[in-house]
Amino acid sequence: MHTICLRKPLGLALLASASLLLSPAWALAQDDAGATDADGSDPGAGAFVPFVIPMDMSPQSQIAFRGTPIATDAPRVVARDGHFHVGDKRLRMWGVNLSFGGNLPSHADAARLAARLEAFGINSVRMHHLDCAPFPRGLYRADEKVKWKPGRDLHPDALDRLDFLIAELAKRGIYANLNLHVGAVYSEKLGLPSTASSGSYDKIVNLFTPALIDAQKDHARRLLTRTNPYRNHVRYADDPALAFVEITNENSFFMWDGEQHTRDLHPHYADLLRTQFNAWLQKRYASREAVRAGWHRGQQPGGENVLAPPGQPKRSREQPDGWWLEEHQDCKATVTPTGAASARVTVGHSDGTGWHLQYNHPSLKLGKEAYYTLTLRARADAPRAVEAYVGQAHAPWTRLGLTRTLRLTKEWQTFRLGFIATEGDENARVNFAFGASDVAFELADVRFRPGGMEGLREGESPADATVALFADAETPARIDDRLRFLAETEKAFFDAMRSYVKNDLACGALVTGTIVMGPLGLWAQSDMDYIDAHAYWQHPQFPGKPWDMGNWIVEPRALLDHPDEAPLWDLAASRLAGKPFTVSEYNHPAPGDNQAECVPLIASFAALQDWDGVWLYSYSHRHDELDRDHFDSFFDIDANPSKWGFVPAGTVIFREGGVAPFGRRLTRGLCDPQDPLKDLVALHRRIDRSMGQLWKEATSKLAWRVSPPAVMAPLEFEVGLSDNATRADTGGTDDRDQLLWGREPCRTFNVTSPCAKVFLPPYHSDRPGRFACVLVSLDGRPLEDSRRALLTVCGRCENTGMGFSKERRTVGKAWGRGPTRVEIPRHAPGIDVPTDDGWRWFALKPDGSIAQEIPIGNDGSTSRPSTANLPPPDPKYGTMWYLLMRE
């Protein structure tokens, strides 16, 4: 058995200096890497075995955890010194989401659910999507969809089930995290204009519309002042089992497509926001002339057009000037000149994905932070959208400051789009992405020129509320004021809602607003009790209609193989010093071949970063069907052993601190604490929401391995560092290495701590997916002294009869049937436990009880010689769980 040899480490890889008691000796056998078995198969591959984890674990389970009941007079969870505490004890939340009807099981099922969660080490449940549907999938009465009737729209049976579930969870030591607004569309209930043009679920508009804010407060009041008959009639607000309250889910002016959604507001809401903006300007400036003078700075006329007229696409990259047509997948289009400066774009076939058809003009030179204006006229044969943006004409195809959705109609419209280039580039492009629709459209007079910005326009006056929130080709000063206004409006909403929950309703739970959305979103959350974020790897894509379960894609890409794209950096850089930090949604969706990396990665990374809570998304969306033998959705993990099977190990790694945090820190300020918005607005314009970009910049000149940073008040980076930079070219490990993320072609992920080892071996090109291997101590002792340890090993996870496409990107509706099967490696990896004697080795059943003892001696006995390695997992034992015990 050989230790993996790490090549020159990844520039963004991680390392912490630590004195470790265990050497990382897990590996794929290098001598076998190119060999085959007698049957011609790859020895590094595995075999599938049925592994259905039952709802009710065995009373003889060897891996069950036990929680401490939460009494109604127990001490509350508090935020202190940047972390969660109960009394004098530091507390980390290792949780799951329940979504829709998953929050409303019957009483009998609630008791079984709580018992299962406790057994796997879960100590918190995030109650999500409660307000999205009528009972039994949500809280509402089915007959109360339109007319708002305060106090009468909540279904009594739904509330009773929620009461009982909270009580059962509390008996098992599991804290509740209650989401107030997720999907309720109060605008419909109140008879207000539709908010659909700016997204869904009233998002963005409910941050500034008084009637919608009042509706959110009313819903919070009715839930948090409710008394729970199963908890001694204590109010939700007073119950220590309700530890967390979230105001609204994924809701920000700075969220994904937030600017476009704000531009697309229904006139009712657009007028309201414009009026508020003008009132804000009157407070900020003494007069209209003061606004004009402030916004005039940087104003400049437009320069010469640098684009060729739209027309027939060029066919050779040797011709630098001109337009190109890009067709991806099976999409087809034709571009036909219709005049000296115009062209008609006809779509032969589209698949619903915008970038699969593109018409673009490359070879443009952009200067960093220089201003440019794109102008054009356009129409379509029928209403449709075309996405216009400016970005790199080369990998990694980064967008450079302009992204705008053009809403085309049958009539010609003129568009004037100004922007500040976020980066300089020698080969940028103007691009129109149009693969989302088959409708033909026309472009004319497309021009791209430097400059062209202007400030306050004739006829605009704050006193008359006539200053537009968005204008064409704005000066930087005007853009900055808009961003300031939106950030202050957003922060005012969250601060007021927190005050309402904490003060008016006297709720003792910790309150967060929503997830961090870039630097301005972080500032808006800076006075919450804790900071929260979400991340997914390879979220499902829907080429046609959104959430069409017959037409979707989950790319079979391992996060481990694409570290530059990992969402972990954005998460780490969203942290605010002095505040607890949580990730309340995380998943690598099914049926991807690399699901097994999900829990080991997030648990170990969160532990290394010393975060305070992780909630996997989602345990289940169902209120019934608890006893399932297969999974049939992207996110539910209750019947997915490649994720649920690693939860006990994650409990040790993260909740119990089995992996110790990084140690050394470096801080770097991001803004002036006297006026943080000045710098944060500029930062927002440069990086948008990509907090991970800040991490890369902060660490680019530091040691070759660092931990991602945390953002500290007043918005400073905190970076964990290693002293091992001198070993950058040699690879290998020593016992100071706490985390190793190797470079290609030997990409590995290896975390080593006294109580836990996490190992993701190298990828085999002829076998889809990766294996994940985790060894944890079950008795709180370091592994070298432990008497009980759990090894969890899994590769791919599939239902029986699953209908994968050739590229393994989708199964459509062919999710298959039970039993679910997991892939177990046949010869590797093996594990060396550096102790002298006494280990016994057991295969566990899916209910946690012992199936059989495994011979580990050279002579086939169950006695382990001091010089022998433990045997590697083997499919013949039919399990992903192995128990190590010794006297």
C-alpha positions, 0 to 999 in steps of 0.5 A, a space after each residue: 500500500 502506497 501513500 498518494 504522491 501529490 504533484 505540485 499543489 494547486 494554487 488555490 489549495 489549502 493547508 494548515 500547520 498542525 501537529 497530527 497524530 496520524 499519518 495519511 496512509 489511505 491510497 489507491 494502490 499505485 501498482 494496481 492503477 493500470 492493471 486489470 483483474 482476471 475478469 478484465 475489469 479495473 481493480 480501482 473500480 467498484 461493484 454495486 450492492 443494495 444498501 437501503 438505510 431503514 427509517 427505524 434504526 436497530 436498537 443494537 445500532 453501533 453508530 447511533 447518537 443520543 441528544 439531550 432533551 431541550 426543556 421549556 426552561 432550558 438556557 437559550 442558544 446565544 451568539 457570543 464571541 462569534 459563535 453559538 453557545 448554550 450556557 458555557 458550551 460552544 454549540 455547532 449546528 449539524 442539520 437538515 432542511 425539511 421542505 414543504 410537507 416534510 415539516 408536517 408529518 403525522 404525529 406517529 411519523 413525527 416521532 419516528 422522524 425525530 428518532 432517526 434524525 437524533 440517531 444520525 447526529 442531527 441537532 437542528 432542522 431548518 423548516 423551509 417552504 412552510 408558506 408555499 402551499 396549502 395543507 398538507 404540503 404547507 400551512 395554508 387553507 386550500 380555500 384561502 388563496 386570494 382574499 387576505 383574512 388575517 388569522 384565518 388563512 392558516 390550517 389548524 391541522 397544519 399548525 397542530 402537526 408543526 407543534 407536535 414535530 417541534 415538540 418531538 424534535 426537542 425531546 431528541 435535542 434537536 433545535 428548530 430553525 423557522 423560516 418566516 417568508 419563503 414562498 408566500 405571495 402576499 401581493 395576491 392575497 392583498 389584491 396588489 399588482 402581480 410581482 411576477 415580472 420581477 421574479 417570484 414569491 414577492 422577492 425584492 418588492 417585499 423589501 420596500 412595499 409597506 403593505 407587503 412588509 406589514 403582511 410579513 410582520 402579521 405572519 411572523 406575529 401569528 406564528 411566533 406568538 402561537 402557544 404549543 400545547 405539546 410544549 407546556 403551552 409555551 409561546 414559540 417566541 419563548 421556546 428555547 427549542 426554537 433557536 433560529 428565525 430567518 426573515 426571508 429566503 434568498 431575497 436581495 436587490 443584489 441577488 442573482 439577476 437582482 438588477 434585471 429584476 429591479 429594472 423589470 418591476 411592475 409600474 406600481 412597484 417601480 413608481 413606489 421605489 422611484 418615489 423612495 429614491 427621490 426622497 432619499 436624494 432630497 435628504 442626501 443633496 441640498 438641491 437639484 443643482 447639487 445632484 447635477 454637480 455630483 453626478 456630472 463628475 466623469 461625464 464624457 461624450 461617446 467615442 468612435 464605434 469599434 464594431 463592424 455592422 451586423 451581418 453574415 457571420 465570419 467563418 475564419 478566426 483569421 478575420 478579426 473584425 466581424 460577427 460570429 454565430 455560435 451553435 452549441 448542442 443541437 441548436 441551429 440558427 441563421 443570420 441574414 443581412 437585411 441592410 447596410 447595418 442590420 441583420 435578421 436572426 432566424 432560429 432553426 432549433 433552440 433547446 431553452 438554454 440561452 448560451 446554446 445560440 450566440 451572435 457575437 463580435 470579438 476582438 474588442 480591447 477593454 480598459 479596466 474601470 473604463 466606461 463603454 456604451 452599447 447601443 442598438 435597435 431591435 425587434 422580434 416577430 413576437 415578444 421574446 427575450 435576448 440576453 446582451 452582455 460584454 465578456 471575454 472572447 476566450 476561456 474562462 468567458 468571464 463577463 466584464 460589467 454588462 449583462 442585460 436582458 432585452 425584452 423585444 416586441 414586434 415594434 422597433 426599440 432603441 437600447 442604450 446600455 452603459 457600463 464600467 468594465 470590471 477588468 481590462 481585456 485584449 479580446 473581449 466581445 459583445 454577445 447576444 445569447 438567444 437560445 431560449 426561444 425559437 422566435 426570430 428577431 432583428 438587430 440594427 445599428 449595433 454600436 460599441 464605443 468608449 464613453 457616452 455617460 451622462 448624469 442628471 438629465 433635463 427634466 429630472 428633479 428629486 423634488 418632483 420625484 422624476 429622477 429615474 432609478 435606472 437611466 441609460 449610460 449613467 455616470 459612475 456617481 449616479 450608479 453609486 448613488 443608486 447602489 447606496 440607496 438600494 443597500 440602505 433600503 435593504 438594510 433598513 428592511 432587515 433591521 426593522 424586521 429583526 427589531 420587530 421579531 426581537 423587540 415587539 414580539 419579544 422572541 428569544 431566538 437568534 435572527 438572520 435576514 437572508 443569505 449574503 449576496 455580495 459585499 452590499 448584501 453582506 453589509 445589509 446583514 451586518 446587524 443580524 444575530 448571525 450570517 448565513 449563506 447557501 451553495 450548490 454544486 452542479 445545480 440542475 439545469 432546465 433547458 426548456 421550462 423551469 423545473 420541467 422534470 422530464 427535461 433537465 441536466 445535472 452535469 457529472 462533474 466532481 467539485 474536487 476536479 474543478 477547484 477554481 469553480 468551487 462554491 466553497 470560496 464564496 461561502 468562506 468569504 461571506 463570513 463577518 467577524 464577530 458573528 456566527 456563520 452558517 450555511 443553511 443550504 448545501 447539496 451536490 444534487 442527485 443523480 450525479 456520479 460524484 454525490 458521495 463527495 458532498 457531505 465529506 467536503 462540506 463537513 470537513 471544510 466547515 470544520 476547518 473554517 470553524 463555521 457554526 452551522 451547516 444544514 444539508 438541503 433537503 432531508 425530505 419534501 414529503 409529509 408521508 412515504 417515510 419508508 422509501 427504498 429509493 430516491 427520486 429527486 435532486 435534493 432529498 437525502 432521506 433515501 440517498 445513502 451516498 449522502 445520508 450514509 455519511 451524516 454520522 461521520 459528518 457529525 463527528 467531523 463538524 458537530 463534535 469538532 473531530 476536524 480542528 479549525 485552521 490556526 494562523 490568521 491574516 486580516 485585510 481591511 476592505 473598506 473605511 469604517 467611517 463610510 463603508 458603503 463608499 468602498 463596498 459600492 465600488 467593490 460591488 461594481 467590480 465583483 458583483 456577488 463573487 465573494 470568492 474573487 476577494 479570497 483569490 485576490 487576498 491570497 494570490 501572493 501568500 503561501 501556496 496553501 491557505 484557508 479561504 478568508 472570513 470577512 471581519 468587521 469592519 469588513 476585513 479578511 481573515 485568512 488561515 495560513 501555512 508555513 509549508 510554502 517551501 514544499 510547493 514543488 515537492 508534493 508529499 505530506 508531513 504531519 503538519 498537513 491538515 488538508 491537502 488538495 492535490 493538483 492534476 493529474 493526481 487530484 486528491 482531497 485529504 483531511 487529517 485530524 486526530 479524530 478523523 480522516 477524510 480521503 477522496 482518492 484520484 479519479 479513474 478516467 475509465 470509471 465514472 464518479 469518485 469514491 469518498 472514504 471517511 474514518 472517524 472516532 466514535 468515542 471522542 478519543 483520538 484515533 490512535 487511542 480510540 476503542 470504536 471507530 467508523 469507516 464510511 466508503 461509497 462511490 456512485 449511488 443509483 436506484 435499480 433500473 435508473 435510466 441514465 443518458 449516454 453522457 450520464 447528465 440526466 435520467 429524465 423521469 426514469 429514476 428507477 426503483 428500489 432498492 437503492 445501490 451504492 458502489 463499493 471499491 473492490 481493492 482500494 482504498 485500504 486504511 492503515 491505523 497506526 496502532 500496535 494491536 487489538 483491532 477487530 473489524 465488523 461489517 454493519 447492516 444498513 440499520 447500524 447493527 453488526 452483520 458479521 466480523 471480517 477476518 483481518 489476520 494474515 492467516 484469515 483470523 479475526 486477530 490483527 498482527 501488529 504489522 498488517 494493514 486493515 483489509 480494504 472494503 469489499 463489495 462482498 460484505 454488502 455495506 458502506 459502513 465498517 466498525 472498528 473496535 478493540 478492547 
